[in-house]
């Protein structure tokens, strides 16, 4: 009789565990699915502009490609990185039910990012001259400078949109973000076509359409936050009090930016190195195709990573270490399954992918040879994206920055240089080097995640949320 009772209790505990896992998987799916659409839609704004500009000729395409690449390295990557500090601050504050702090942190982030946009805009305004000094073709430099100049308004819009999106993400309000980004993309495509071809602006019209589209996205987000009942508890009117604690935001924003930029820049450096190889046109083309494919696929893992940071930060802020640990296990399992499915799919399409980018047999054959390495990269990138999201949810961006510095700049890039140039393996060698860095990054983040003391992380999260009094509370006392 006692054995039967024990068996029933075991069955109930197993069912309870399975129920918890299923419920958590649904929460993660609710967050991750729309976030994939958000990241994909925003990424396609740049892609569609490049596609439309490509019909103007080689000069317009090459100049816009250089301007887009440099704007990502010098501007957009930095803004995305700094805004990621809100993954910790807003996510944990929402979990702790300190709703007014979400508005305060968001104002601080917008203020800080707009200030950062000012020196970046000066760099973009001088991009044509800088490229000429670096030895680029004068005509390409001039056109790239014009393209970057007309993207400056979009830079400020991007710096405003990123904190607003983190504000909504931390509250699990993902569907409004999806609606906003999809609507923006839907407006951007015909707008870009009209400005490029109908007004005679050419590639300048494409850059201007990007700026307008980013401001449209900001407008939609602001209107939703202002008038939606979903944000009633968290929105605040602008106040000078909100900007007095900017240092608190910067303590997480700076290492967040370093963490993301170090990885982003390593892939851009890969393309630059490919231009120094024998037959640089072929090497650069194939590596660009491979990186474009990876960037497109990474919108999936990025969405899962955002779900991870939101779930972990919410539960830690609420003082629920066990739930945070469960969220970590579930989201990692989902990421691994997603990575395997996508990796196998990419490998199966290895003979087809090249045709999507080129009609030249040499390029198509080289892409087919690169696809196995790309398939492995998909697995590594998916795992690290999720574990990076977990690190942001915990507020461990400094550790993540140190990991990325060691993995890519002390290991990955040196290995790429040795294989690509000294051993003359070429583009494959460069990719193997970066893949080695990504593998080391994934292993280190995996070890850190495995040995995390979640009880301690919950205590630290609660301390972070409550260590600063709200200005409103201080005024009342």
N, C-alpha and C positions, 0 to 999 in steps of 0.2 A: 504493500500500500504506500509506504513512504517513498519507494523507488518511482512509483507512478506519479506521485505528487512532485517529486524532483524533476521528472521528465517534463511534466506540464509547465513547471516554472521555467525550465530551460527553453521550452518551445515559445512561451510568452516573451521571454527576454530576447530570443532570436527575432520573433515577429516585431517586437518593439524596436530593435536595432535596425531591422530592414525598413520599418516604417520611417524611422528617423532619417536613414540614408535616402530613401525615396523622396521624403519631404524636402530635404536639403538639395537634392538633385533638381527638384522642380524650382526651388528658389534660384539656384545657380542658372538654370536654363532660362528662367524669366528675365534675368539680368543679362546673361551672355548673348542670347539670341538677338535682341534688339541692338545691343552694343556692337555686334558684328555689322549690322546694317548701318549704324551711325558712322563707324570708322570707314566702312567701304564707301559710303556716299561722299564723305568729306575727301577721301583719297581720290575718288573719281572726278572731283572738281579739277584737280591738277591734271589728271590723265586726259580727260576730254578736251581740256584747253590745248594740251600738247598735240593731241590727235587732229584737232581742227587747224592748228597752226602748221602742222606738217604738210597740209595741202597748199601752203604758200610757197614752198620751195625749201632747198637745203639750208639756206642762210637763216631763214626764219626759224626753222626747226632746230638747228644747232645752237643758235643764240638763245632761244627760249629754254632749251634743255640745260645749257650752262647756267642761265639765270635761275632756273627752278632748282637745280642742284645746290648752287651756292646759297640761295635763299633758305633752303632747308637746313643747310649746315650752320649758317650764321644767325638764323632767326627762328624759324618754326620749331626746330628741335629744342632750342633753349626755352621757348615759351611753353611747349608741352611738358618739358622736364620740370620747370618751376611750378606750373599749375598742379603737377602730381603731388606736391606737398599737401594739397587739400584732400587727397585720398586718405591721408592720415587724420588731419585736423577736423575736417567736416564729417568724415565717416565715424570717427570715434565720438565726436560731440553728439551726432544724431543717435548713436547707440546709447549714450548716457542721458538722452532726453534733454540735453542742453541746446534747445532748438535755436535760441537767439544767437548763439555763437556761430551757427552756420552762416548767417548773414554777415556777421562781423568779419569772420575769416575770409569770406568771399570778397567783401569790399577791399580788405587789405591786399588780397591777391590781385585784383583788378588794378588797384593803384600801383602796386609794385611792378606788374607786368607792363603797364603803360609807360612807366619811367624807363624800363629796360628797352622798350621799343624805340625810344628817342635816339640813343647811340646806334642801334641797329639800323634805323632808317638813314642815318648819315652814311653808314657803310654802303647801304644799298644805293644811295644817291651817287656814290662815287664808284660804283661797281665797274662802269665802263672804263674809267681811267685806271683802276686797279688791274683789270684784266690786260689792258694794253701794256702796263708796266711788267706784268708777268709773262709777256711775250706772246699773248694770244693775237690772232688775226685782227687787225684794226676794225674791219667791217663787222666781224662777229662781236667784238668787244663793244662797239657802239650800239648795236642792236640789243645785246644782252643788258647793257646799261639802261636803255629805254624801258625794256621789259621789267627790270627790277624797280625802276623809278615808279612805274604805274602800279606796282604791287605794294607800295608803301602804305597806302590807306588800308589795304587788306591786312597788313601786319598788325595795325592797331585793333582792327576788328577781331583778328585771331586772338590777340592778347586779352580781349574782353570776353570772347566766347568761351575760351578754355575754362576759366574759373566758374562761369555760369553753368557749364556742362558738369563740372565736378560737384557743384552745389546740388544739382538735380540728381546726379548719379548716387551721391551719398544717401539720398532719401529714397532710393529705389524707383525714382521717377524716370524710367528709361524710355517709355513710349513717347512722351513729348519730345525728347531729344531725337528719336527716330523720325517722327513726323517733321520736325524742323529741318533735319539734314536731308531727308528725301525731297521735301518741298524745295529746299535751296538748290539741290542738284537738278530738279525738274525745271527750275527757272534758269539755272546757269547755262544749260546746254543751248537753248534757243538764243539766249542773251549773248553768249559768246559768239555764236554763228553770225548774228546780226552785226555785232561790233567789229568782227573781223572782216566780213565780206561786204556788208551792205553800207557801212559807214566809211569804208576805205582806210580804217585805222590799222589794219594788218595785225601783226603780233602785239602791238600796243593795245589793241582792242581786246585781245585775249587776256592780257595782264589786268586791264581795267575791269573786265568781267569777273575775274577772280576776286578783286577787291570789293566790287558791288555785291557779289554773292555772299562773301563772308559777313558783310554788314547786314544783308537780309537775314542771315542765320541769327545774328545778334538780336535783331529787331524781334524776330519770332520768339526767341528765348526770353527776352525781357518782357514781352507782352504776356507770355504764359505765366512767368513768375509773378508779375504784378497783379494779374486778374484771376489766377487759379486759386481755388480754395485749398488745393493740395499743398500750397506753399504758405498758407495763412500763418502757420505757427513759426515759420523759419525766416520769412522776409522781414527786413527792417528798412526804414527810411535812411537815406544817406546821412551820416553824422561824422563830424571830425573826431569823435571819440573812437570810432572804429579804426582810425589810422594810427593811433598812438602805440599800438602793439605790433607794428610791422615786423619788428625783429623776431617775434615768435614765428611768424610765417616764414621768414627768410632762413631761420635755423633748419627748417625742413626743405624749403624750396631750393636752396643752393645745392645741397647734396643730391636732391632729386634730379636737378638739372644735370649735375655731373654724371650721375648714374645713367641717365638716358642718353645724354650727348656722347659719352665715351663710346657707347655701342653704336649709335647712329653714325658717328664720324668714322668709325673703323671700316664700315662698309663703303662709305664715300671714298676713303683712302684707297680701298681696293680698286676702284675704278681708275683713280689717278695713277696707281702703280701699273695697271694694265696698259696704260698709254706708253709706258717705257719699255714694253716687251717687243721682241721682233714681231712684225706684222701687227702693229697696234690697232689698226682698224678692225680686224677680225677679233682680236682679243677683247677690245673694249666693247664691241657690239655684243659678243656672246655673254660677257660678264654683266652688261647692262640688262640683257634679256633675262638672265638668271636672277639678278637682283629685283627686277620688276616683277617676276613671277613670285619670288619670295615675299616681296612687299604686299602683293595682292593676297597671298595666302595668309600672311600674318594678321590680316584684319580679323580672321577667325580667332586665332590665339590671343590677339589683343582684347577682343571682346570677352573671352574667358578670363583673361588676366584682370580686367576691370571688375568682373563679377567677383573674382577672388578677393581683390582689395576691398570691395564694398562689404562683402559678407564678413570678412575677418575683422575689419575696422569696426563695423556695427556691433558685432558680438563682443569684441574686446572692450569697446566703450561701454557696453551694457554690463560688463563684469561677468561674462559667460565664457570662461576659457574652454570648457568642454565642447560647447557649440562651435567655437572658433576652430578648434582642432578637428571637429567633424567636417566643417566646411572645407578645411584644407585637404583632408583625405578625399572628399568627394570631388573637389575641383581638380585635383591632380589626376584622379582616375579618369575624369571626363577628358582632360587635356591629352592624356596618353592615348586614349581610344581615338580621339579626333585626329591626333598626329599620325597614328598608324594608318587610319583610313585614307587621309589625304596623301600621305607619303606613298602608299601603294598605288593610289590613283595616278599620281604624277609619274611614277615609274612606268606604269602601264601605258601612259600617253607619251612616252619618251620619243617615239617616232613621229609624233604629230605636232608637238609643241612648237618646234622650230618654224613650221609653216605659218603659225599665227603672227610671226614677227618678220619673216623674210622669205624671199623666193630664191635666194642664192643657195645652191647645194652645199657650198663650203660652210656657210653659217648653220644650215639645218643639221649637217652631220656633226659639227662641233657641239651644238646644243644637245643633240642626242647623247653624246659622250659625257656632257656635264650633268645631265639629269640625275644619274645615280647619286652624285654628290649633293645635288639639290634636294633629293628625297631624304637623305640623312639630315641635312640642314633643317628640313621642315620639322623633324622630330625634336631636334635640339632646341630650335627656336620656340616651339610650342611649349615645351617643358619650362624653359627659362622665362618665357613671358608670364606664365602662371605663377612661378615662384618669385618673380620680380613683383607681381601684383600682391602676393602674400607679404613680401618685405615692405611694400608701401603701406599695406593695411596695418602692419605692426609699427610703422614709424622707424624702420631700420634702413633708411636710405643711405646713411653713411657706410654701412657694411656693404650694401649693394654697389656703391661707387667704388669701394676698394676692390671688390670682386671683379668688377668690369675692367678696372685699371690693370689688375694683374693678369686677367684672362686674355684680354685682347692686345694690350700694349707691351706686356712683358713676355707673353707667350705667342699669341695668335699672329700678330703682324710680323715679328721676327721670323717665325716659322714660315710664313707666307713669302717673305723676302728670300730666305734660304732656298726654299723649294722652287719658287718662280724664277729666280735669277741665277743663283749659284749652281743649282742642280738642273737648271734649264727645263723645268717641267712646264713652264708657261702659266697660262691662265688657270689650269687645273691645280697647279702648285699654290697659286695665290688663294684659290678657293679652299683647298685643303688646310691652309694656314688659318684662315678665318674660321673654318669649321672646327679646327682644333681649339681655337679660343672659345667658341661657343660651347664645345663639349666640356672644357674646363670650367667655364662659367656655370653650366648646368649642374655639374658634379658638386661644385662648391656651394651653390645655392641649395642644392638638395641636401647636403650634409647639414648646413645651417638650419634648414627647415626641419629636418628630422630630429635634431637635438634641441629644438626650441622648447623652453619652459613656458607653457601657455598660461599657467597660473601667474607667473611673474609678468608676462606680457600684459595680462589683464590689469594687474596692479599698476603697471607703468602707464597704461592707457588712461585709467581713471585719474591717476595723478596728473597726467598731461591735460586732461579736460578741466579739472577743477583747480589747477594751480594758479590760474589767472581769473580774477573776478570779472564778471561782466561790468562794463561801465554803468549800466542801468542799476545794477545791484549796489555798486559803490556810491552812486548818487543818492540812493534811498537810505543809506546808512549814515 
